[in-house]
Structure formats: C-alpha cells, structure tokens
C-alpha cells in the first residue's frame, strides 16, 4: 500500500493529468582502444565495461586512412558470448613477421577464474586487400608481446599451459617458458632459440621448489622441462632421483608423489616433445 503522502501526491498528479514515467536506463558507454604503426592503424571498440555487460565488439583496420577491415570481434573460444578485452590496451600494431608489413594483434579473455587468454592476429592479404584472422587459445597461460632479440620483430612470450594444474592443485602449479613466433598465419615454437631465458626460468622454478617441499611437484615439473630443453636430461634424472630418496617429491592429497610423480612427469615430457 502507498504511504499516505505518496498516495496523496499520486492522486493529485492524476487529477491534473500528470504522470511521470521512470527515466530510461542510460545506454552503455562505448570504449575505444587504438594503435598504429606507419600507414596502418587499428581501432577496437565495444560497449559496456569489462565483464558480463560487454557487447558490440568491433575491430576496424585502416591503411593510409582507408578502411580495409571492419567486422565484429568473435572467437570460437568464447562460444556465443563476447570475449572480454584482455586489458585497456588490447590492440597492437606490431612487426611479427619481419616482412615490413605490420600485423594487428588483439588480446582477448574468455572469462572465468583460471581461463583463458586468446590472441588474434590479423595479417594483410594483398590479393584480397583485406585482413585474415588467425587465432590461438593460450588457455591459462599469459601471453606477452616482446621483442626478445631486439631486432624490431616481436614474439609471444608465454608458458606451456599443459603443465598447469597437472600434478597438483592449480595454485601450486607452474609451467615452463614457451616462446612463439608468428609467420605465414602460423604460430611456431621457437623457445630453444633463447637458452638464457630458459635457464633463467629453470632457476626460478628450482628456487620455488626448494621453498615449497611440502607440495612441490607442480614446481619441479617446469624446472625439469626447462632443463630438458637445454639438453640437461641426465641432470634432471639425477636430481629427481636424489629428491625421491629424500622424500621431497610431494603433492596435494589427490596428486601423484614420489616415483608415481616421476613416471607421470616423464610421460608428459615425452608427450610435449621435451625429451625423445
């Protein structure tokens, strides 16, 4: 029931023929992110804020001010829902292929607590005079654009998501370094070209393992993968045998420990090509 003063005001409004409608909801704000290099520029626009309200995502690519690509942003990794922008700087115009023709890279996120990084690369096709999309789902691994050789050509610095949550709980899991180059509409693993970065990654995982011996199998696993990439398989085998003897190869209650962990690790290392 209306309170007396509210009911009185409503009756007066009716008597004078005045009914006030509720104000319409404000339209979602449009956000725009842009990047450029030389004659190429790209604009990523969407409505709403990052999260469930995101909509109307569009990528526009121009060359010398002329539009060569303008289409909605879609991804098979996000199903029927729009992906979130990866950040407030999700669009990049960078040299990936070393051919003088910059590519457009769009960072997306499929949502959820542990998932998932999606990278879309748009390459110029002079035959059709438009841009062709190539997509890769990096799963839980973060992907950063880095000029690792300092030659103006960028790579994707990431990690092998196949190790995440494999040997123990996700919070105590790690993944070995992975570096991908992009050319001819394909991602190629070039990690072995960067032994110093692999060695640095291995040292960090080993340090973490030594400080978390109560649940360390998810941390020693990426160390083993890194060292195997460096050709140190004999060292890996010897160190794991030593840790087995010391009863340091422990995981969560549900995860393999001891020799069972070593067996599972060796199987994974062979599966992903770290050892042959």
Helices and strands as residue ranges (DSSP letters): H 4-15, E 30-37, E 40-47, E 55-63, E 66-72, G 76-78, E 84-85, E 91-94, E 103-109, E 117-125, E 130-139, E 144-146, E 155-159, G 161-163, G 170-172, E 177-183, E 186-189, G 191-193, H 195-210, G 213-215, H 217-229, H 233-245, H 258-271
